[in-house]
Amino acid sequence: MDLIKGFPATSQDQYPLNVTNIIKHSVRNYGPQEIASRRLDGSMFRYTYADSYERMQRLANGLKKLGVNVGDRVGVLAWNTYENYEIYFGVPGMGAVMLLLNLRLTPQDLAYVVEHSGCEYLIVDETLLPIAHAVVPLCPQIKAVVVITMPGKKMADVKTTLENTYSYEEILAAADPVCEWPLMEETSAYAACYTTGTTGKPKGVYYSHRDVYLHSLCIGMNTGMSVRDTCCQIVPMFHALGWGLAQAATLVGSRIVLSGMYTLDTLDTLSKLIVDEKVTISAGAPAIFMPLLEYIRGLDEKPDLTGVRLLSGATEPPVAMMKGFWDLTGAEIIHAYGATETTPLVTINRLMPWLEKELNEDQRWELKKKQGFAVGGLDVKVVDAIHKDVAHDGKTPGEILIRGPWITGKYHNAPGSEAQFTADGFWCSGDVGTMDQNGYLKITDRVKDVIKSGGEWISSVDMENEIISFPDVLDAAVVGVAHPKWQERPLALVVLRADAKGKVSADDIRDHLAKTFAKWQLPEDVLFVDEIPKTSVGKTDKKVIRADHHDRYSS
């Protein structure tokens, strides 16, 4: 981009937009605000912003004693806990880079990330030591491992084969409670996440302090978060900075609830946490919200979540899910879109007041499915194969390109990845979508997932969501499978509710799809399965599905 320098301003432009200033100013303004963190046994640990800030300073001073310097990468394997919240500010505050490790990756992939990033220090939750035991022997450069031990437990009592291990709590207890934070230049790396990518090795995205500061402002502005909100961190904090909620909540002084460790088998505890702590805003993927809704359906007394905003990302939220939360609990599902490379917020779906007046109820629900409008600060466009803008008619598909202050401009040390960036600075997302006349973006597929049948395109995303709208369906996935005559044909995998198994046929699903899809678009095969393969971040793993069924139509 060619920048033009105008008349000099008199502003303090050298004052850095760094993340340390978020926590410093928030503690000044909201020091007594509560942070509540769910422990493994279900009990709640509670303290304040001010309490947390002292521990962040102790953490920074303690890590300095271990030898951590400005620019060093510190890997983190932890749950959504108050210690992880402290790490979010303490590690970058001292000038190091917080390397968030996806604990769902294989040890080999994690070791690659640790090696590729140059990480020399690890902070790991005691319950995640088995992962560290598998990874650290593959990474000889690791100098020290800090263990977040169970409450009241000493390091001497922790069973581990790792050398040079230290207790998180003991480090904090021995450290000075006041830290002289370095005034970090705002373009310095704050944290790093590695893409889980379905092809090739994970690629490193390094977020700057400026990036995260501006993104936090954007999240706060577009969600309406305030000091009167209670924000629950459901998204794993290793996944794209936990979608930026923790930093944004801190910036505006919201009460913070940290969900600790949870699984799809413990949704009762997650539901109880949301109700008991009077949560007003959170975020998650349909992979979490759909089972949570199903759990709520089975309750005799439904929780009252009137006024609660639940940001939904990763995949398109089915209308049935959005209606279900609204009708059963009063909670609003708000669709948003982003990626690891975008920090992640790119679009958010809020209904413009003039559209609310123009549209009927069914039309409003259809609009709420879309990814939404691009948030202020970002350039977003939809282009054809030669990168020419397509019509904003809500019908013409193209690849989504994104540019802005919190969008990655390159991958760390990744030769060959240059093709994902245009000469004028846009990141090529690999997502296919449309833009309507009101600026609402609608993703129809990934470039690699679009089904090409007889020269025409079929949206797997739209077909999946239509299947999920069938009352007896819990989850669905649609992929294109090679076909000798039509190039590709759709294959649908469907998960039924327990009481519907054996009662719903493939023809029932096709008849349902026929209401919105042409006959030639309908899947040849509909397979009923117990579960849909998912990636480490909860998205449908279509690579695995295609591999498992690659020859289904070959005859």
C-alpha angles and dihedrals in degrees: 000000000000109000120202118213113219132185111323116263125220096222125122090254092161092064101107126237094222128156093239088069090057093061095037093054094040092053088049091053104028104024096140093049112122129245114194121193126189114228126214092260091053096255120127127241112206133190139136139263087256092052091048093049092057090052091048089056092047089050092052092048092045093051090050088057089053089056102261110151137188109292096019116134116236115194119217127204105176147125127243095287138136089257090057089049088054090050090053089067106019098057098045090038091065090050099259123123119250107223107201110210120206102229090201093065121099116264088249092056092044091050089051090053092048092048096042093049094048091237113176102172133052133198111196136176112241091239089057096052091108088066091048090048088058096043107039096061087058091053111059093176093071107116102182142004121210113203123208096215128203113272112290094004122131123221090241089065096051115104109227140137092208121113127223094028124166135187115247091215094046091051091052093046092054096045131091112263093223123066126192096221114214113241095245118207105246097237091059115113113267099181143343134223126183121220115244089218120182091230130047128352122325112276123222123240113189114198119209124221088245091051093053094042093054092041090053090053089049094050091048093049097046097044096040091233115175144165088276094061129092109216119200118203104219098148109087107260090228091062112090092321090309086294090293097281097124094054093043092048089051092048093056096034100245120168105257128218118190115204098210115201118345137157136194086264092061101049090129089069092047092050091047091049092054092049099039095046092044093234114196102180136026142141138223147138126275085249086072101030096050095056089041090055090048090052090050091050088062095053118103090216115040117215117249106236097163110161095015115136117209114190110212123201145148093065135017112281110236115240088235089061094046092048091045094057091043095048098040102037110007092242119141120225110213115196117223133172135212146116141224087269092056101051070245122269114100105142137010128193113229118151112245110233093238090053092049088059094047100045130071121227096269091048091050091053091049090051091049089061090066121094090244137226126326111263119241113277098039134094111217125177139167115224141181128235093288092046095255115146113258124220117283092231100119089244111066110086127212142147117289115237122191135193132174149105096293097039118102114252095197142351119259112263094335111141111197095032094094091100089072090070129063125224090253094053107266120143112225104226100195088228120125117215150140133241120215128212091266093055097255113148121219120190112212099178149320112279089245093045101052109118111231109199123171092338093309130103124237120195110230091192094057092045092050093051092047090053091049089054088066104105097234096048124099101178140353143186130195125196137172114248124194113266126192094223108025101035091235137010129192121260118194126206113195133191113202130203112262095252092050099054111121092012100077120068134200088251090056089057093046092048089052091050091048089071091070106014131065117250093249090056096056117110116259091215131034113190122195110217137173095235143001117239110251134196123237090271096049101262122133107268100226092169089065093044093051091048092050094050103028094124099040094110098028094109 
